[in-house]
Amino acid sequence: QVQLVESGGGLVQAGGSLRLSCAASGRLFSSYAMGWFRQAPGKEREFVAAIARNGVNTDYADSVQGRFTISRDNAKNTVSLQMNTLKPEDTARYYCAADFHLNKQTVRSSTGAYEYWGQGTQVTVSS
């Protein structure tokens, strides 16, 4: 089992940056692809970014492509999301999630693919 704890959220002005981090406890962190999702009030949870077990293959939602960067450190059991040029529409609660997968290159964007979830961290972007 994996426990995930997010940090780094906060209030930022449009155009600013934030870096979210997710610390994973438990064994075999490197056996999981990792993803970031977000959920705004009244909306469904949506995919933001994911990174494969190998730390190389990544995927991004079109809305964040070129502005957000996902990375992971398997030695430290962490995954991060660098968010630049933030927009008010990025306001949401951001969740870290873990996807157990045998293939080291696979990244998935479906919420149903992820077995473990953190409690989330709030990101608010003011205009």
Secondary structure as UniProt FT lines:
FT   STRAND          3..7
FT   STRAND          10..13
FT   TURN            14..15
FT   STRAND          18..25
FT   HELIX           29..31
FT   STRAND          32..39
FT   TURN            41..42
FT   STRAND          46..51
FT   TURN            53..54
FT   STRAND          58..60
FT   TURN            62..67
FT   STRAND          68..73
FT   TURN            74..77
FT   STRAND          78..83
FT   HELIX           88..90
FT   STRAND          92..100
FT   TURN            104..105
FT   HELIX           111..113
FT   STRAND          116..117
FT   STRAND          121..126
//
